[in-house]
Amino acid sequence: MTAAGPADPAAPPSDPALPVRQDFIRQIVREDLASGKHTTVRTRFPPEPNGYLHIGHAKAICLDFGIAAEFGGLCNLRFDDTNPEKEDLEFVRAIEDDVRWLGFDWSELRHASDYFDVYYRAAVKLIEQGDAFVCDLTAEQVREYRGTLIEPGRNSPFRDRSVEENLDLFARMRAGEFADGTRTLRAKIDMASGNMNLRDPALYRIKQVVHQNTGDAWPIYPMYDFAHALGDAIEGITHSLCTLEFEDHRPLYDWVVDKVDLAGNPDLLASLTERGLPVVAAKPRQIEFSRLNINYTVMSKRKLTQLVADGLVDGWDDPRMYTLQGLRRRGYTPASLRLLVDRVGISKQNSVIDFSVLEGALRDDLDARAPRRMAVIDPLKLVLTNLPEGHAETLTFPNHPKDEAQGTREVPFSRQLWIERDDFAEVPPKGWKRLVPGGEVRLRGAGIVRVDEVVKDADGHIVELQGTLDPESRPGMEGANRKVKGTIHWVSAAHAVEAEVRLFDRLFVVEKPDDESTGKTYRDHLNPDSKRSVTGYIEPAGAAAAPEQSFQFERTGYFVADRVDHTPARPVFNRSVTLRDTWAAGNAAG
């Protein structure tokens, strides 16, 4: 089945004008095509639908789909849904959405569960060849027999069952005669192997659980390593790209592919050909690459699930989460994540990327593309006393200072303005370049203003500034060239739209929240200031934004209209990233 999704125009196509990417995987692909080993590149992205995808998956998605696109090949999206207890249709839909959002589309949408009959036939073939047996050991006994890294394992007492007995028992497992956990089908490989994955691994287990795709049709389910290898072979995958933790599983992967030999036994695929699926079975090659690891994050699905379940975040798409859904809501763009993957590169060496690299990729993308708007997050009123009551005019501003193609916008200006509270200091620190009593600054696009009076309430808090606008300093006048030290932004109080502004920061305050060597867990390292919500004011052109539209709020940061809560009548903006990296300096002491 083919699914079409709207591809991001910034997705990496097979464009000859783009620089040629160089890494060891692409080199392998080039050599395989040049030698004639393959004429078409086939890859796949094979997530398990047991949770939401996180930023680490972005690398795999970009690599699987990107390589296929670069070499004119095909990439399938396949859900490796072999563990029905933990899988849900909600996760399936979210994963599809994430892949499309990143700018990719799949050749075919498949499920491991589409192949359950093929897996079963393959298992029967292994039994008939003497390469698999039904084992009655409990899970605990299997662990006891397995041995250690320095001691060989022991053969199961059921290893020498006859082919006939194994076929009978396996058929009865399939019929649902036995209780969960009472029997497994195991490969017959080598209990003395130095690779623990080859010590007669389980191929099938009994689980009388309803599956989200196949219902109660199967009381037995294939193990991941078995199903994954055969799924690749069924789909004719040429290059099976996996992260490094699967390197030790590669001998088992190859063993399964070789022993079953789907390409040489098309009869095993009968159930698929009857459904009209093409026969492209082949021998895939597994290639491993390093994961995308970023500090100040946790990427364990278990821990991400706990954060949500325990109410420590506001759901899977909380903008502080490192799920793709969360990053999207935070305002990260598909182009920024693809840029991150390009900058990190492809290697065989695991490393941890600094969080600033992620933020830098977003800044670089948004700096080039995001329109500018003015917004005041911590408002202080400034009254221009030399303008008449009711004064209103319209000023013209560029939408982007470096991109004339983005055009201009109209910004209202009036006698009463909102400015940022921290743009005024009654007692300024050394080097201060913003407003002070009797001092001047330039109002962006409006002229030069001086503060004449500071109005305070009974408690001594500043509630208003009163000042004057130099009438000879308006844009286009000679006085506009007069030098003043600072420029500040503003919003017309009469025209401003009130907005909820959510100020997000890193969810954790330490580089390695997973490190429990000090006796603390990741929960102890949660950043209490990771989310603040304030009421600010935004110019009308910003309030009219569509959900997921990003802006640079001048002098403040990059913000996005929340994809869930934002409406023009009730604007809600999330801070995606600050204008510059202030984290390192601000947290050096801690």
C-alpha positions as CSV (number, residue, x, y, z in Angstrom):
1,M,0.0,0.0,0.0
2,T,1.3,3.4,-1.0
3,A,0.7,6.5,1.2
4,A,1.3,10.0,0.0
5,G,2.3,12.7,2.5
6,P,3.1,16.4,1.9
7,A,6.8,16.6,1.5
8,D,8.7,19.6,3.0
9,P,10.2,21.5,0.1
10,A,13.4,21.7,2.1
11,A,13.7,17.9,2.2
12,P,17.0,16.6,0.8
13,P,16.1,15.4,-2.8
14,S,18.4,13.7,-5.2
15,D,19.5,17.0,-6.6
16,P,22.8,17.0,-8.6
17,A,23.4,20.6,-7.5
18,L,23.7,19.7,-3.8
19,P,27.1,18.8,-2.4
20,V,27.8,15.0,-2.5
21,R,27.6,13.6,1.0
22,Q,30.5,11.5,2.0
23,D,30.3,8.8,4.7
24,F,31.0,5.1,5.0
25,I,27.4,4.0,4.4
26,R,27.1,6.1,1.2
27,Q,30.4,4.7,0.1
28,I,29.2,1.2,0.5
29,V,26.0,2.0,-1.5
30,R,28.1,3.7,-4.3
31,E,30.3,0.6,-4.5
32,D,27.4,-1.8,-4.6
33,L,25.7,0.2,-7.4
34,A,29.0,0.5,-9.3
35,S,29.8,-3.2,-9.1
36,G,26.3,-4.2,-10.3
37,K,25.5,-6.0,-7.0
38,H,22.4,-3.9,-6.8
39,T,20.6,-1.9,-9.5
40,T,18.0,-0.4,-7.1
41,V,18.6,0.8,-3.5
42,R,16.0,-0.3,-1.1
43,T,16.0,0.8,2.5
44,R,13.3,0.9,5.3
45,F,12.6,2.8,8.5
46,P,11.3,0.1,10.9
47,P,10.0,1.6,14.2
48,E,8.3,-0.4,16.8
49,P,4.9,1.2,17.5
50,N,5.3,1.1,21.2
51,G,5.9,4.8,21.9
52,Y,6.4,8.2,20.3
53,L,9.5,8.8,18.2
54,H,12.2,11.0,19.8
55,I,15.0,13.2,18.4
56,G,17.3,10.1,18.2
57,H,15.0,8.6,15.6
58,A,15.4,11.7,13.4
59,K,18.8,10.6,12.4
60,A,17.6,7.1,11.3
61,I,14.7,8.7,9.4
62,C,16.9,11.1,7.6
63,L,19.4,8.4,6.8
64,D,17.0,5.7,5.7
65,F,14.8,8.0,3.5
66,G,17.7,10.3,2.5
67,I,19.9,7.6,1.1
68,A,17.0,6.1,-0.8
69,A,16.3,9.5,-2.3
70,E,19.9,10.4,-3.1
71,F,20.4,7.2,-5.1
72,G,17.0,7.1,-6.8
73,G,15.9,4.2,-4.7
74,L,12.9,3.3,-2.5
75,C,12.3,3.4,1.3
76,N,9.5,1.6,3.1
77,L,8.0,2.5,6.4
78,R,7.5,-0.7,8.2
79,F,6.1,-1.1,11.7
80,D,7.9,-3.9,13.5
81,D,4.7,-4.7,15.5
82,T,5.7,-8.0,17.1
83,N,5.0,-7.1,20.7
84,P,1.3,-6.5,21.0
85,E,1.2,-5.8,24.7
86,K,3.1,-2.5,24.3
87,E,1.8,-1.3,20.9
88,D,-1.0,1.0,20.1
89,L,-2.7,2.6,17.0
90,E,-2.0,6.0,18.6
91,F,1.7,5.4,18.2
92,V,1.3,4.2,14.6
93,R,-0.5,7.4,13.6
94,A,2.0,9.7,15.4
95,I,4.9,7.9,13.7
96,E,3.4,8.4,10.3
97,D,2.8,12.0,11.1
98,D,6.4,12.5,12.2
99,V,7.9,11.0,9.1
100,R,5.8,13.2,6.8
101,W,6.5,16.2,9.0
102,L,10.3,15.7,8.6
103,G,9.7,15.9,4.8
104,F,9.8,12.3,3.7
105,D,7.4,9.9,2.1
106,W,7.5,6.2,1.9
107,S,7.4,3.9,-1.1
108,E,5.2,1.4,0.7
109,L,3.6,1.1,4.2
110,R,4.2,-2.3,5.7
111,H,3.7,-4.0,9.0
112,A,5.7,-7.0,10.4
113,S,2.3,-8.4,11.2
114,D,1.6,-8.5,7.4
115,Y,4.1,-11.3,7.3
116,F,3.1,-13.4,10.3
117,D,2.2,-16.3,8.0
118,V,5.5,-16.1,6.3
119,Y,7.4,-16.0,9.6
120,Y,5.4,-19.1,10.7
121,R,6.3,-21.0,7.5
122,A,9.9,-20.0,7.9
123,A,10.0,-21.3,11.4
124,V,8.5,-24.6,10.3
125,K,11.3,-24.8,7.6
126,L,13.9,-24.3,10.3
127,I,12.4,-27.1,12.3
128,E,12.4,-29.4,9.3
129,Q,16.1,-28.6,8.6
130,G,17.0,-29.3,12.2
131,D,17.8,-25.7,12.9
132,A,15.1,-25.0,15.5
133,F,13.4,-26.8,18.4
134,V,10.6,-26.3,20.9
135,C,12.0,-25.7,24.4
136,D,10.1,-26.2,27.7
137,L,12.6,-24.3,29.9
138,T,11.1,-21.4,31.8
139,A,12.6,-17.9,31.2
140,E,14.6,-18.2,34.5
141,Q,15.9,-21.6,33.5
142,V,16.9,-20.3,30.0
143,R,19.0,-17.6,31.8
144,E,20.6,-20.2,33.9
145,Y,21.5,-22.4,31.0
146,R,22.7,-19.5,28.9
147,G,26.1,-19.1,30.7
148,T,28.0,-15.8,31.0
149,L,30.4,-13.8,28.9
150,I,33.3,-15.9,30.2
151,E,31.5,-19.3,30.6
152,P,29.8,-21.2,27.8
153,G,26.1,-22.1,28.1
154,R,24.6,-25.5,28.3
155,N,22.3,-27.2,25.9
156,S,18.6,-27.3,26.7
157,P,17.5,-30.8,27.7
158,F,14.9,-30.4,24.9
159,R,17.4,-29.6,22.2
160,D,17.5,-33.1,20.8
161,R,13.8,-33.5,20.2
162,S,12.9,-35.1,16.9
163,V,11.8,-33.0,14.0
164,E,8.4,-34.7,14.2
165,E,8.0,-33.9,17.9
166,N,9.0,-30.3,17.3
167,L,6.6,-29.9,14.4
168,D,3.8,-31.3,16.5
169,L,4.5,-29.1,19.5
170,F,5.0,-25.9,17.4
171,A,1.7,-26.6,15.6
172,R,0.0,-26.9,19.0
173,M,1.6,-23.7,20.1
174,R,0.1,-22.1,17.0
175,A,-3.3,-23.6,17.9
176,G,-3.2,-22.0,21.4
177,E,-3.0,-25.2,23.4
178,F,-0.3,-23.9,25.8
179,A,-0.2,-21.2,28.4
180,D,1.9,-18.1,28.0
181,G,5.5,-18.6,28.8
182,T,5.4,-22.4,28.9
183,R,7.2,-23.0,25.7
184,T,9.4,-21.2,23.1
185,L,10.7,-22.0,19.7
186,R,14.5,-21.6,19.8
187,A,17.2,-21.5,17.1
188,K,19.7,-24.4,17.3
189,I,23.0,-22.6,16.8
190,D,25.8,-22.8,19.4
191,M,25.5,-22.6,23.2
192,A,29.3,-22.1,23.4
193,S,29.4,-19.1,21.1
194,G,31.3,-16.1,22.3
195,N,28.4,-14.0,21.0
196,M,25.5,-14.4,23.5
197,N,23.0,-13.7,20.8
198,L,23.9,-17.0,19.1
199,R,23.3,-19.2,22.2
200,D,20.1,-20.8,20.8
201,P,18.0,-17.6,20.9
202,A,14.2,-17.7,21.0
203,L,12.4,-17.3,17.7
204,Y,8.8,-17.5,18.9
205,R,7.1,-17.1,22.3
206,I,3.5,-17.8,23.4
207,K,1.5,-14.7,24.0
208,Q,-2.3,-15.0,24.0
209,V,-2.7,-11.3,23.5
210,V,-4.9,-9.4,21.1
211,H,-2.8,-7.6,18.4
212,Q,-3.7,-4.1,17.3
213,N,-3.5,-5.2,13.6
214,T,-4.3,-9.0,13.5
215,G,-6.7,-9.2,16.5
216,D,-6.7,-12.7,18.2
217,A,-5.6,-14.6,15.1
218,W,-2.2,-15.5,16.6
219,P,-1.4,-16.9,20.1
220,I,2.3,-16.9,19.3
221,Y,4.5,-14.1,18.2
222,P,7.9,-14.0,16.5
223,M,10.8,-12.4,18.4
224,Y,12.2,-9.1,17.1
225,D,15.5,-10.4,15.8
226,F,13.7,-13.1,13.8
227,A,11.0,-11.0,12.4
228,H,13.2,-8.0,11.6
229,A,15.7,-10.0,9.6
230,L,12.9,-11.8,7.6
231,G,11.0,-8.5,7.1
232,D,14.0,-7.0,5.5
233,A,14.5,-10.1,3.3
234,I,10.8,-10.1,2.3
235,E,10.9,-6.5,1.2
236,G,14.1,-6.9,-0.8
237,I,16.0,-4.4,1.4
238,T,19.5,-4.0,0.1
239,H,21.0,-2.0,2.9
240,S,19.5,-2.5,6.4
241,L,20.7,0.5,8.4
242,C,20.7,0.0,12.2
243,T,22.2,1.7,15.2
244,L,25.4,0.3,16.8
245,E,23.6,-1.7,19.5
246,F,22.5,-4.1,16.8
247,E,26.1,-4.8,15.7
248,D,26.3,-7.9,18.0
249,H,23.0,-9.0,16.6
250,R,24.3,-9.0,13.0
251,P,25.5,-12.7,13.0
252,L,22.0,-13.8,14.1
253,Y,20.5,-11.5,11.5
254,D,22.6,-13.2,8.8
255,W,22.0,-16.7,10.2
256,V,18.2,-16.2,10.0
257,V,18.4,-14.8,6.5
258,D,20.7,-17.5,5.2
259,K,18.9,-20.5,6.9
260,V,15.5,-19.4,5.8
261,D,16.6,-18.2,2.3
262,L,13.4,-16.6,1.2
263,A,14.8,-15.6,-2.1
264,G,15.4,-19.3,-2.9
265,N,12.1,-20.5,-1.4
266,P,9.4,-18.3,-3.0
267,D,6.8,-20.9,-1.8
268,L,7.2,-19.4,1.7
269,L,5.8,-16.1,0.3
270,A,2.6,-17.7,-1.0
271,S,0.3,-15.8,1.4
272,L,1.8,-12.5,0.2
273,T,1.6,-13.2,-3.5
274,E,-2.0,-14.2,-3.0
275,R,-2.6,-10.7,-1.7
276,G,-1.0,-9.2,-4.8
277,L,2.2,-8.1,-3.1
278,P,5.3,-8.1,-5.3
279,V,8.0,-10.8,-4.8
280,V,11.2,-8.9,-4.3
281,A,12.8,-11.2,-1.6
282,A,16.6,-10.8,-1.4
283,K,19.5,-11.1,1.0
284,P,19.9,-7.8,2.8
285,R,23.1,-6.4,4.3
286,Q,23.0,-5.0,7.8
287,I,25.1,-1.9,8.4
288,E,25.4,-0.2,11.8
289,F,25.9,3.5,12.6
290,S,26.2,5.5,15.8
291,R,23.1,6.9,17.5
292,L,22.2,10.5,17.9
293,N,22.9,11.3,21.5
294,I,22.4,14.7,23.0
295,N,23.3,15.9,26.5
296,Y,20.7,17.4,28.8
297,T,18.2,14.8,27.5
298,V,16.8,11.3,28.2
299,M,15.8,9.2,25.2
300,S,14.7,6.0,26.9
301,K,11.1,5.2,25.9
302,R,10.6,3.9,29.4
303,K,11.7,7.2,31.0
304,L,9.8,9.4,28.5
305,T,6.7,7.3,29.3
306,Q,7.3,7.8,33.0
307,L,7.6,11.6,32.5
308,V,4.2,11.6,30.9
309,A,2.5,9.1,33.2
310,D,3.7,10.8,36.3
311,G,2.5,14.2,35.2
312,L,6.1,15.7,35.2
313,V,5.3,17.0,31.7
314,D,2.1,17.9,29.9
315,G,1.9,14.9,27.6
316,W,4.0,13.4,24.7
317,D,3.9,16.7,22.8
318,D,4.9,18.9,25.7
319,P,7.4,21.4,24.1
320,R,10.0,20.4,26.7
321,M,9.9,16.7,25.6
322,Y,12.5,15.3,23.1
323,T,9.8,13.5,21.1
324,L,9.4,14.7,17.6
325,Q,5.9,15.7,18.5
326,G,7.3,17.8,21.4
327,L,10.0,19.4,19.3
328,R,7.5,20.2,16.6
329,R,5.2,22.0,19.1
330,R,8.3,23.8,20.6
331,G,8.9,25.3,17.1
332,Y,11.7,23.1,15.8
333,T,11.5,22.9,12.0
334,P,12.0,19.8,9.8
335,A,14.8,21.7,8.1
336,S,16.6,22.4,11.4
337,L,16.5,18.7,12.4
338,R,17.8,17.6,9.0
339,L,20.5,20.3,9.3
340,L,21.4,18.8,12.8
341,V,21.8,15.3,11.3
342,D,24.0,16.7,8.5
343,R,26.2,18.5,11.0
344,V,26.5,15.5,13.3
345,G,27.4,13.2,10.4
346,I,27.5,9.4,10.1
347,S,30.1,7.4,11.9
348,K,30.8,4.2,13.8
349,Q,31.8,6.0,16.9
350,N,29.2,6.8,19.6
351,S,29.5,10.3,21.0
352,V,27.3,12.9,22.8
353,I,26.4,16.0,21.0
354,D,26.1,19.3,22.9
355,F,22.6,20.6,23.2
356,S,23.8,23.9,21.8
357,V,24.4,22.2,18.4
358,L,20.7,21.4,18.3
359,E,19.7,24.9,19.2
360,G,22.3,26.3,16.8
361,A,20.7,24.4,13.9
362,L,17.3,25.9,14.7
363,R,18.7,29.4,15.0
364,D,20.4,29.1,11.6
365,D,17.3,27.9,9.9
366,L,14.9,30.4,11.5
367,D,17.4,33.4,11.1
368,A,17.2,32.9,7.4
369,R,13.4,32.2,7.1
370,A,11.4,33.5,10.0
371,P,9.7,36.9,9.6
372,R,10.3,39.5,12.2
373,R,7.7,40.8,14.6
374,M,7.7,43.0,17.7
375,A,6.4,41.6,21.0
376,V,6.8,42.7,24.6
377,I,7.0,39.9,27.1
378,D,7.4,41.8,30.4
379,P,5.5,45.1,29.7
380,L,6.2,48.5,31.1
381,K,4.1,51.4,29.8
382,L,5.9,54.4,28.1
383,V,3.8,57.5,27.5
384,L,5.0,60.0,24.9
385,T,3.7,63.2,26.4
386,N,4.5,65.4,23.5
387,L,2.1,63.5,21.2
388,P,-1.5,64.4,21.4
389,E,-4.1,62.2,23.0
390,G,-5.5,59.7,20.5
391,H,-2.4,60.0,18.3
392,A,-2.2,57.1,15.9
393,E,-0.2,56.5,12.8
394,T,1.0,53.5,10.7
395,L,4.7,52.7,10.1
396,T,6.1,50.4,7.5
397,F,8.5,47.7,8.6
398,P,10.3,45.0,6.5
399,N,9.2,41.4,7.4
400,H,12.8,40.3,7.2
401,P,15.9,42.6,7.1
402,K,17.9,40.2,4.9
403,D,15.1,39.1,2.6
404,E,13.3,41.7,0.6
405,A,11.1,39.0,-1.0
406,Q,9.3,38.6,2.3
407,G,7.8,42.1,1.8
408,T,6.7,44.6,4.4
409,R,4.0,45.0,7.0
410,E,2.1,47.9,8.6
411,V,2.8,48.5,12.3
412,P,0.6,50.9,14.3
413,F,2.2,53.6,16.5
414,S,0.6,55.6,19.2
415,R,1.1,57.9,22.2
416,Q,1.2,55.0,24.6
417,L,3.6,52.2,24.1
418,W,4.6,48.9,25.8
419,I,8.3,48.4,26.2
420,E,10.3,45.7,27.9
421,R,10.7,46.3,31.6
422,D,14.3,45.4,31.5
423,D,15.0,48.0,28.8
424,F,14.8,50.6,31.6
425,A,17.1,51.0,34.6
426,E,16.7,53.7,37.2
427,V,20.3,53.0,38.4
428,P,22.0,51.6,35.3
429,P,24.9,49.2,35.5
430,K,28.2,49.9,33.8
431,G,28.0,49.7,30.0
432,W,24.2,50.2,30.0
433,K,22.9,51.2,26.6
434,R,19.2,51.3,27.1
435,L,16.7,53.7,28.8
436,V,17.6,55.7,31.9
437,P,16.1,58.8,33.5
438,G,16.9,61.7,31.2
439,G,18.6,59.3,28.7
440,E,17.8,58.6,25.1
441,V,17.3,55.5,23.0
442,R,16.0,54.9,19.5
443,L,12.6,53.3,19.2
444,R,12.8,50.8,16.4
445,G,11.5,52.5,13.2
446,A,9.9,55.4,15.1
447,G,12.5,57.9,16.3
448,I,14.5,58.9,19.4
449,V,12.8,59.0,22.8
450,R,13.9,60.5,26.1
451,V,12.6,59.5,29.6
452,D,11.5,62.6,31.5
453,E,9.6,61.1,34.5
454,V,9.4,57.8,36.3
455,V,5.9,57.0,37.9
456,K,5.8,54.7,40.8
457,D,3.0,53.1,42.9
458,A,2.7,53.4,46.7
459,D,5.1,50.5,47.2
460,G,7.8,52.1,45.1
461,H,7.3,49.9,42.0
462,I,7.7,51.5,38.6
463,V,4.4,51.4,36.8
464,E,4.9,53.9,34.0
465,L,7.5,56.0,32.2
466,Q,6.8,59.4,30.7
467,G,8.9,60.8,28.0
468,T,9.1,62.7,24.8
469,L,9.7,61.7,21.2
470,D,12.2,63.9,19.3
471,P,10.0,65.2,16.4
472,E,13.1,65.7,14.2
473,S,14.3,62.1,14.6
474,R,11.5,60.4,12.7
475,P,12.6,57.9,10.0
476,G,13.6,59.8,6.8
477,M,14.4,63.1,8.7
478,E,17.9,64.5,9.1
479,G,17.7,64.1,12.9
480,A,17.2,60.3,12.5
481,N,20.9,60.1,11.9
482,R,21.8,61.4,15.3
483,K,23.8,58.9,17.2
484,V,22.3,57.3,20.3
485,K,23.7,54.2,22.1
486,G,20.8,51.8,22.1
487,T,17.7,50.7,20.1
488,I,14.7,49.1,21.7
489,H,11.5,47.5,20.4
490,W,8.0,48.5,21.4
491,V,4.3,47.7,20.7
492,S,1.5,50.3,20.5
493,A,-0.6,49.9,23.7
494,A,-3.8,51.0,21.9
495,H,-3.4,48.3,19.2
496,A,-1.4,45.6,20.9
497,V,-2.9,42.1,21.2
498,E,-2.6,40.4,24.5
499,A,-0.9,37.0,24.2
500,E,0.1,34.1,26.4
501,V,3.8,33.6,26.0
502,R,5.3,30.3,27.1
503,L,9.0,30.5,27.9
504,F,10.5,27.0,27.7
505,D,14.0,25.9,28.6
506,R,15.9,22.7,28.9
507,L,14.0,20.0,30.8
508,F,17.1,18.9,32.8
509,V,19.8,21.0,34.5
510,V,22.7,18.5,34.2
511,E,24.5,17.1,31.1
512,K,23.9,13.5,32.0
513,P,20.5,13.1,33.6
514,D,20.7,9.3,33.1
515,D,23.8,9.1,35.3
516,E,22.8,7.6,38.6
517,S,26.3,7.2,40.0
518,T,25.6,9.9,42.7
519,G,22.5,8.1,43.8
520,K,20.2,10.5,42.0
521,T,17.9,9.7,39.1
522,Y,16.8,11.7,36.1
523,R,13.8,12.9,38.1
524,D,16.1,14.7,40.6
525,H,17.6,16.7,37.7
526,L,14.4,18.2,36.4
527,N,14.7,21.9,35.7
528,P,12.1,23.8,37.9
529,D,12.3,26.7,35.5
530,S,11.8,24.7,32.3
531,K,8.4,26.3,31.7
532,R,7.1,29.8,32.6
533,S,3.9,31.3,31.2
534,V,3.6,35.1,31.1
535,T,1.2,37.6,29.5
536,G,2.7,39.8,26.9
537,Y,1.7,42.0,24.0
538,I,2.3,41.5,20.3
539,E,1.8,43.7,17.3
540,P,-1.4,42.8,15.3
541,A,0.5,41.2,12.4
542,G,1.9,38.7,14.8
543,A,-1.3,37.8,16.5
544,A,-2.8,36.9,13.1
545,A,-0.3,34.1,12.7
546,A,-1.4,30.6,11.7
547,P,-0.7,27.7,14.1
548,E,3.0,26.5,13.7
549,Q,4.1,29.8,12.1
550,S,7.4,30.9,13.4
551,F,8.7,34.4,14.0
552,Q,11.7,36.2,15.4
553,F,10.4,38.4,18.1
554,E,12.9,41.2,17.7
555,R,15.6,41.2,20.4
556,T,13.9,38.5,22.3
557,G,14.1,35.1,20.5
558,Y,12.4,32.8,18.1
559,F,8.8,31.9,18.8
560,V,6.1,29.8,17.3
561,A,2.3,30.0,17.4
562,D,1.3,26.9,19.4
563,R,-0.1,24.3,17.0
564,V,-2.8,23.3,19.6
565,D,-3.8,26.3,21.6
566,H,-3.1,29.3,19.4
567,T,-5.9,31.3,17.8
568,P,-5.8,34.9,16.4
569,A,-8.4,35.8,19.1
570,R,-6.3,34.2,21.8
571,P,-2.7,34.1,20.7
572,V,-0.4,31.6,22.4
573,F,3.3,31.6,21.5
574,N,6.1,29.1,22.5
575,R,9.7,30.2,22.8
576,S,11.6,27.9,20.5
577,V,15.1,29.2,21.2
578,T,16.8,32.3,22.5
579,L,18.6,34.6,20.0
580,R,22.0,33.4,21.3
581,D,23.2,30.7,23.5
582,T,23.0,32.0,27.0
583,W,22.8,28.6,28.8
584,A,26.5,27.9,29.1
585,A,27.3,31.3,30.7
586,G,24.2,31.3,32.8
587,N,24.8,27.8,34.2
588,A,28.5,27.8,34.5
589,A,28.4,28.2,38.2
590,G,26.1,25.2,38.7
